[in-house]
Amino acid sequence: MKLRFRREFTALVAFIATFFVAAPPVAIAQPATCDKLKHDGRGYVVCTFDPARDSIRTFWQDGTGKAYGGFSALADDLARRAEKLVFAMNAGMYHKDLSPAGLYVEAGRELHKANTRSGPGNFHMKPNGVFYVGPGQAGVMETGRFLKSRPAANYATQSGPMLVIDGKIHPRIRETGESEKVRNGVGACGERIVFAISDDAITFFEFASLFRDKLDCRNALFLDGSVSSLYAPSFGRKDWLMPMGPIVGVVRPAK
């Protein structure tokens, strides 16, 4: 009787279990890489990446030592290596020969030294800063702090000014500022790296406020103005304004 009862009980349990089979997991849609948003009445495109998952790199010259000068040349070169450029943006100020104005690191090699001199223009509106990418992480750091701490950086580009420093807007950026240009920059926002470009001409304060108040970035860096350009084919953007120096991009294997 005990054996018969055990068999009947086992069969009953198996029958009931068929009603409680776990459903296959529901795929959660990933947020769009780039999206439009409004802040204080101004329009922006923001592109968000996870440095632990996305391959964020800086680019300047091709294998012959010639500056790429634009997104299409870079995309073509990567395609020859079975890689796909899914996002790119001009990555800091540069000279007439398209060489970087400050620190530039690519694939672990320092190709241009940091620039700590004083001078005119936005780059020298200190403190300026460095956007860097290391193994599985990335950040934005004031230049002096970066040079002192030397975080692991396989890729890096220096620009200026910093927009947000430890949660505070750059001390020389005033709400009353009147200079308006199309601008682009990058912010370290928790575990996210966020690139932003304005739809229209904006002030430095408006741009800094976007990173601090809307995107919740502890540190953010101005990359450039007027020449600001975006490459995001899935978003319908392949900007071309003029030859550019350093480029920051996100690369994925070509399918």
N, C-alpha and C positions, 0 to 999 in steps of 0.2 A: 504493500500500500504506500509506503514511504517513497519508493522509487517512482511509482505511478504518479503520485502527487507532485513530486519534484519535476517530472517531465511536463505535466499539465501546467504547473506554475511557470516554468520556463517558457512554454509556448505562449502563455497569456502575456507575459512580460514582453516578448518579442512582438506580439500583435499590437499591444498598446504603444510600443516604441515607434511603430510606423507612423503614428499620428504626431510625433514630436521630433521628426528628423529636421535637423537644423537647415534652414534655408540658406542657399548660397549667398555669400556676402554681396551687398549692393555696392556697385562701383560708385565712389564719390567723385564727382566732377572736380578736376583741378582748376583753380582760378586761372583766368587768362593771364598770360605773361605781361601783356601791356593793356592798359585801360585808360579811359578818359575820366577825369574828375574835375570838380570845381572847388575852388577855395577862395573865399572873400570876393566872389564875382569874377575870378580869373580862371581861364581854362588851361589844363595841363594834360600831357600824356605821361603816365608813370609806368615803369616796367620793373617788375619785382623778381628777384632771383634768390635762390638758396645756395650759398657757396659750398655747402656740404654735398650738394647734388649737381649743381650746374657748373660747367667748365667756363669760368670767367677768365679772360686773358686780355693782355694789352698787346697791341701790334703797332709797328712803325715802318719797318723795311722788309722787303721781300728777300729772297735768297741771293740776289745780286747786289744788295745794299741800297737799292732804290726805294725811296719812301712810297708806300702804297698810294697816299694822296687822296684816297676815297674808298668808299665801301665796296664798289663793284670790283675793283682790282683785288681787294682782300678776299671777297667771296669767291672769285674765280680761282685764286691761288689755293684757298682751302679746299675747293671742290676737286682740284687735282690731287689732293691728299686724302680724298674720300671723307672729307669733313664738310659740315654745313654751317654757315653763319646764320644764326637765327635772330640775333640782335646785335646792334652796334651803335656807337655814339662817339663823337669826337671827345678826346680824353685829356683835355688840358691845353695850355697855351704853348705856342711854338714860334720859332723864328722864320724868317723868309725862306730859308732852305728846308723848312718843314721839320727841323730838328727840335727836340723838346726844350722848353725853357728851363726845366728843372730836373729833378730826379726822375729817371726812367729805368725800370727793370723789366726785362722780358725773358721768360723761360729760365729764371734764376741768374741771369747775367745783367749786371749794372752797365747799361750802355750810355748813360749820361748821369753825371754827378748831381747831387742836390745843390740847389741855388739858395743860399741864405743871405745874399746881399740885399741891401736896401736899394730902392729905386722907385720910379714912377709906375703908374698903371695898377690894374687889379691884381696882377700876380704878386706884387710887392706890398699889397695892403695887408700887412702882418697882423695877426698870425695867418699865414697860409697853411696848406696841409698836403697830406699824401693819402691817396686811395691805394690800398694794397690788397693783394690776394695771396694767401698762404695755403698750406695743406688743409683743405676742408673748412677754411674760414677766411673771412675778409673783413676789412674795417676802414675807417677814415680817422686819421690822427693828425693833430697839429705837427708841423714839420720838425720843430725842435724836440718834441716828445718822441717822435718816430726815430729820429737819428740817435737819441739817447737810449731808447729801449730796444731798437732794432728787432721788431717782431719778424718772424719767419715770413718772407715775402718772395714768392716766385715771380710775381708781377707787381709793378707799382708805377704810379704816375703822380707827379707833383703839380699842384695848381694853386690858385688863390683868388680871392680870400677864402678862408673857412667861412661857412655860412652859420653853422651852429657848432658850438664848442661845449661839450658836457651839458647839453640841454639849454644853453643860453645862446642867444643871437650874438654874433660877432660885435664887440664893443664899438667898432667904428661904423657899423651899419645902422643908420638912423631911419626911423619911421617917416621922417620928413624928406628923405631923399627923393630927388626928382628924375634921376637918370633912368630911362626906360629902354630896355632892349629885350629881344628874344634871348632867353638864357637856358642853359642846361647844367645839371649837377648830379651829384651822387650822395646818398645818405646811408649810414649804418644804423639800421632801425631794428634793434633786437637781434634776432638771428637772420634777418632779411637784409639784402642789399637792394636799395631802390634808386633807380635812375629816373630823372624827371626832366622834361623839356616843356617850356611854356608855349601856348598856342600863339600868343601875341606878346608885344613888348610889356615888360614888367619891371618893377624896381627891385633892388637887392633885398629890401626889407620884405616885400611881398614873397619873394622866392624863399628867403630864410624862414619866414613864417609858415610856408607850405611844409617844409621839412620838419620844423619843430612842432607845430600845432596840429597839422592834418595827418602827417605820416609818422609822427611820434619817433623821430630820429634823434638820438643823443648827439650825434656828430654828423655834419654834412659839409660838403665841399663844392664850391663853384668850379665848374669846368671851363666854361667860356660863354661869351655872348656874341650876338650878331651872326657868327659862323655856326651857331648851334644846329646840329643835324642829327637825324634819327634814321636808323635802318631797322625796320621791323616788318618783314614781308607779310607775315600772318596778320598784321594790323593794317596793311595797306600803305606802309611808309617806306620809301627808298629815296630819302632826301639827297639832293646834290646842290650845293651852293658854291663852293670854291675848294681848291686843294687844301687838305688838312694834314696836320702832323700826327701825333699819337692817336690811336683809336682803341677803345675798349669794346670787347665783343664777347658774346656767349656762343660757344661752339658745341655742336652735337654730331655724332656720326651720321654720315650720309646714308640714307636708306636705299 
